[in-house]
Amino acid sequence: MISGLHASPIFITFYSLGFALSGLFFSQLMGSLTDRGYPVKQLFIISVLALFLAGLAFSFCHRPVEALVIGIFLMGPGNASIPLLLSMIRKHSLTSGLNATRLNTQMRSGVSIVWIAGPALAFVFADKFGFTFNFLASALLSAMTLLASQLLLPKSKKKVDTGTAKTAQASKAPITGMIWALGAVMMLANLSNNMYLTIMPLYLVKELNLPASFPGFLLGATAIMEIPVMLAAAHLAGRTGKELLIMIGFLFAAVYYSLLQLATNMTELIVLQFFNGLFFGIFVGLGISIIQDALPERSGFASAFHSNAMRTGMMAGNGIAGLMAQLASFKMTLLVPLLSVCCAALLMLFVNRSHSAKSVQ
């Protein structure tokens, strides 16, 4: 926006806020619609269609205000695509007798692979061919996804007649305090991760005087490591339980953020990525399944709720990172992720004990 549309820095804030709030709204709306019986495949296609139109619209965008409208009314609905996909996976696993946790982690590992390649390719293409090429490429990928969805995904029908009362009852299943607490756990854990992602590169380059390329190497190494960890976590969860395993993941995060305060050279930082990869692989691999298990009758709402909790944590982490960096050093700011993940672990422990006590009763 700054380079191509000459937008002011403050406008980026407005765009980011509008885009984020729109994503929260549409994700929750479409998730609730699936629980009321609307075909999840059709909603998913609508969401991907919004991404396709956004890619085309951005390629012809010439003013910042146009980008804002596209971000709110097209990218917002497009943000619902991943929660809807997670809801489809949940429903498919239940009807087919498959392990939902393993299916979720397999899908999420695919997202991680895209995150490894996608941003790097986007910067390369933007540098060589310009921003318009990137937007048209994203529209093409969305069109391919639309075609594949229409041809490969099973048909889903809206529930009517005898299923209407049951569907309505399921869509009104209460959102208990435990659900909100689990959402807070996901928000706090993702807050810690996004604060770390924001501050860590600045800390390594500005305060430890390490090469500017080194933070990118660390992030890539962690991303590669988290994929097998996700898949392994799905297998282990059946033996240990998801809640216990995710608390162990938070413990790995606390160890990592603590030792990060002591590491001063590249070798130490590379070794520490072992703990970071274990934490994030377990967290993103099991988080969605924990929320869905807590709301088995409302998989659409649960998937959107998890995604929105993660997105809220990301927004809060980025905001707190900027504020703390103004008030303290980057090294001191990296203590906030440690505090946040410890709070997530304690809250998860409380939820787990409360659930166990109710089960006994």
Stockholm file with secondary structure:
# STOCKHOLM 1.0

chainA/1-361         MISGLHASPIFITFYSLGFALSGLFFSQLMGSLTDRGYPVKQLFIISVLALFLAGLAFSFCHRPVEALVIGIFLMGPGNASIPLLLSMIRKHSLTSGLNATRLNTQMRSGVSIVWIAGPALAFVFADKFGFTFNFLASALLSAMTLLASQLLLPKSKKKVDTGTAKTAQASKAPITGMIWALGAVMMLANLSNNMYLTIMPLYLVKELNLPASFPGFLLGATAIMEIPVMLAAAHLAGRTGKELLIMIGFLFAAVYYSLLQLATNMTELIVLQFFNGLFFGIFVGLGISIIQDALPERSGFASAFHSNAMRTGMMAGNGIAGLMAQLASFKMTLLVPLLSVCCAALLMLFVNRSHSAKSVQ
#=GR chainA/1-361 SS CTTTSCCCHHHHHHHHHHHHHHHHHHHHHHHHHHHTTCCHHHHHHHHHHHHHHHHHHHHTCCSHHHHHHHIIIIIHHHTTHHHHHHHHHHHHHHHHTCCHHHHHHHHHHHHHHHHHHHHHHHHHHHHHHCHHHHHHHHHHHHHHHHHHHHHHSCCCCCCCTHHHHHHHHHHTCCCCHHHHHHHHHHHHHHHHHHHHHHHHHHIIIIISCCCTTHHHHHHHHHHHHHHHHHHHHHHHHHHHCHHHHHHHHHHHHHHHHHHHTTCCSHHHHHHHHHHHHHHHHHHHHHHHHHHHHHCTTCHHHHHHHHHHHHHHHHHHHHHHHHHHHHHSCHHHHTHHHHHHHHHHHHHHHHHHHHHHHHHHC
#=GC SS_cons         CTTTSCCCHHHHHHHHHHHHHHHHHHHHHHHHHHHTTCCHHHHHHHHHHHHHHHHHHHHTCCSHHHHHHHIIIIIHHHTTHHHHHHHHHHHHHHHHTCCHHHHHHHHHHHHHHHHHHHHHHHHHHHHHHCHHHHHHHHHHHHHHHHHHHHHHSCCCCCCCTHHHHHHHHHHTCCCCHHHHHHHHHHHHHHHHHHHHHHHHHHIIIIISCCCTTHHHHHHHHHHHHHHHHHHHHHHHHHHHCHHHHHHHHHHHHHHHHHHHTTCCSHHHHHHHHHHHHHHHHHHHHHHHHHHHHHCTTCHHHHHHHHHHHHHHHHHHHHHHHHHHHHHSCHHHHTHHHHHHHHHHHHHHHHHHHHHHHHHHC
//
